[in-house]
Amino acid sequence: MDPSLQCSICPRWLASLQGLVMHEEAHGLHRGDARG
């Protein structure tokens, strides 16, 4: 899955795996498919 497709509001956070985790926590997603 392309993480850039999950949220068009936070592209700079999605630039890294750690950013993706911060992105999930910030948006309260915590979805299994996003953690891979």
ABEGO torsion letter per residue (X at the ends): XBAAAABAABAAAAABAAAAAAAAAAAGAGBAAAAX
